[in-house]
Amino acid sequence: MITQCAHIVNGAKVLAAAAAASFALSGCHSKLGRKSDTPFRIIATDVGFDAPDTVPAGLRHIVFENHGSEIHEAMFVKLAQGMSVGDYVSAVRSGSLFPAGALDYSGAGLTSPGQSVEVWLKLDPGQYILICWNDGHARSTPPRSVTVEYTISDDLPPKEDVTVKLLDFSFKLSGRLRKGMQIVRVETAGASMHEMDIFRLHDGKTLADVRRWRKDDGRGSAPADAMGGVLDSHDLKRVVWMRQKLYCRSVHSSLRDPVGHGCAGDQAGNHACRSRNGSGNRDSGIAVQAAKEQRQGGTRSPSALVNTNREAILI
């Protein structure tokens, strides 16, 4: 299942100039490191995150594991100059979804208890937090402070099997998701911030079950397992890679945006949807289902396209 929502980003040139200036001013403190062989491991629990205090700047290999009892995600947020973790949390608790000056740097998307996912994303030097926006956790669960150091190294991602482009408001796939371990390259090709999450429906559950669950803000027993995803970034040009094992006849893709829309689809006919909105939760969803047919082994089996506010993905 893949869900999506949108937040228009302005002043991209200003942000790029500021980033360039930051590197120029800090050049005397920078040093180029070798390729890193150790992933940055994040463990989520229901009371917060366990992760290293520091990580080199550059393209990072992130391994995210959910050891809690609820669905969690791990968003990297770069704090503004002079902003403390407490300042950010206070702004969120006051209702801000994007505290002034802080920048989303993507991260591992929605992941169910016992599940894990790997992503590759670029981090610039600075002070960050790890935060979970699911189900109000941003207000109730303390974020984790992380320093991205000026030692720069890159963890090169594997070659992708599929590329997903997040548009305003539609999704374009190059290649086809298949059973087994898959590398998904995620690009934001529109003018808005977008996110992607993958879900797997439980046996006997349908799109209608997921739709009811999301309309009820995720309360009650979940009809699907969240398999991880790729969260939004303020830098729309940044590419993120995700590695996850997919299962035939039960894999669902859902794309979402930071502030309000979503859609979903799967390999074998099951789709679902979720989105972020302005409720302080950044993740409630409404799904509308359409239908298509796809050929499998010479027979026709049902598949579906889920579309919310013109957003859709076909898998």
LINTA-V273607 format. One record per residue. RES is the residue in three letters. SS is DSSP state (alpha for helix, beta for strand, coil for the rest). Layout:
res,ss
RES,SS
RES,SS
//
This chain:
res,ss
MET,coil
ILE,beta
THR,coil
GLN,coil
CYS,coil
ALA,coil
HIS,coil
ILE,beta
VAL,coil
ASN,coil
GLY,coil
ALA,alpha
LYS,alpha
VAL,alpha
LEU,alpha
ALA,alpha
ALA,alpha
ALA,alpha
ALA,alpha
ALA,alpha
ALA,alpha
SER,alpha
PHE,alpha
ALA,alpha
LEU,alpha
SER,coil
GLY,alpha
CYS,alpha
HIS,alpha
SER,coil
LYS,beta
LEU,beta
GLY,coil
ARG,coil
LYS,coil
SER,coil
ASP,coil
THR,coil
PRO,coil
PHE,beta
ARG,beta
ILE,beta
ILE,beta
ALA,beta
THR,beta
ASP,coil
VAL,coil
GLY,beta
PHE,beta
ASP,beta
ALA,coil
PRO,coil
ASP,coil
THR,beta
VAL,beta
PRO,beta
ALA,beta
GLY,beta
LEU,beta
ARG,beta
HIS,beta
ILE,beta
VAL,beta
PHE,beta
GLU,beta
ASN,beta
HIS,coil
GLY,coil
SER,coil
GLU,coil
ILE,coil
HIS,beta
GLU,beta
ALA,beta
MET,beta
PHE,beta
VAL,beta
LYS,beta
LEU,coil
ALA,coil
GLN,coil
GLY,coil
MET,coil
SER,coil
VAL,alpha
GLY,alpha
ASP,alpha
TYR,alpha
VAL,alpha
SER,alpha
ALA,alpha
VAL,alpha
ARG,alpha
SER,coil
GLY,coil
SER,coil
LEU,coil
PHE,coil
PRO,coil
ALA,coil
GLY,coil
ALA,coil
LEU,beta
ASP,beta
TYR,beta
SER,beta
GLY,beta
ALA,beta
GLY,beta
LEU,beta
THR,beta
SER,coil
PRO,coil
GLY,coil
GLN,coil
SER,beta
VAL,beta
GLU,beta
VAL,beta
TRP,beta
LEU,beta
LYS,beta
LEU,beta
ASP,coil
PRO,coil
GLY,beta
GLN,beta
TYR,beta
ILE,beta
LEU,beta
ILE,beta
CYS,coil
TRP,coil
ASN,alpha
ASP,alpha
GLY,alpha
HIS,alpha
ALA,alpha
ARG,alpha
SER,alpha
THR,coil
PRO,coil
PRO,coil
ARG,beta
SER,beta
VAL,beta
THR,beta
VAL,beta
GLU,beta
TYR,beta
THR,beta
ILE,beta
SER,coil
ASP,coil
ASP,coil
LEU,coil
PRO,coil
PRO,coil
LYS,coil
GLU,coil
ASP,coil
VAL,beta
THR,beta
VAL,beta
LYS,beta
LEU,beta
LEU,coil
ASP,coil
PHE,coil
SER,coil
PHE,beta
LYS,beta
LEU,beta
SER,beta
GLY,coil
ARG,coil
LEU,coil
ARG,coil
LYS,coil
GLY,beta
MET,beta
GLN,beta
ILE,beta
VAL,beta
ARG,beta
VAL,beta
GLU,beta
THR,beta
ALA,coil
GLY,coil
ALA,coil
SER,beta
MET,coil
HIS,coil
GLU,beta
MET,beta
ASP,beta
ILE,beta
PHE,beta
ARG,beta
LEU,beta
HIS,coil
ASP,coil
GLY,coil
LYS,coil
THR,coil
LEU,alpha
ALA,alpha
ASP,alpha
VAL,alpha
ARG,alpha
ARG,alpha
TRP,alpha
ARG,alpha
LYS,alpha
ASP,coil
ASP,coil
GLY,coil
ARG,coil
GLY,coil
SER,coil
ALA,coil
PRO,coil
ALA,beta
ASP,beta
ALA,beta
MET,beta
GLY,beta
GLY,beta
VAL,beta
LEU,coil
ASP,coil
SER,beta
HIS,coil
ASP,coil
LEU,coil
LYS,coil
ARG,coil
VAL,coil
VAL,beta
TRP,beta
MET,beta
ARG,beta
GLN,beta
LYS,beta
LEU,beta
TYR,coil
CYS,coil
ARG,coil
SER,coil
VAL,coil
HIS,beta
SER,beta
SER,beta
LEU,beta
ARG,beta
ASP,coil
PRO,coil
VAL,coil
GLY,coil
HIS,coil
GLY,beta
CYS,beta
ALA,beta
GLY,beta
ASP,beta
GLN,coil
ALA,coil
GLY,coil
ASN,coil
HIS,coil
ALA,coil
CYS,coil
ARG,coil
SER,coil
ARG,coil
ASN,coil
GLY,coil
SER,coil
GLY,coil
ASN,coil
ARG,coil
ASP,coil
SER,coil
GLY,coil
ILE,coil
ALA,coil
VAL,coil
GLN,beta
ALA,beta
ALA,beta
LYS,beta
GLU,beta
GLN,beta
ARG,beta
GLN,beta
GLY,coil
GLY,coil
THR,beta
ARG,beta
SER,beta
PRO,beta
SER,beta
ALA,beta
LEU,beta
VAL,beta
ASN,beta
THR,beta
ASN,coil
ARG,coil
GLU,beta
ALA,beta
ILE,beta
LEU,coil
ILE,coil
//
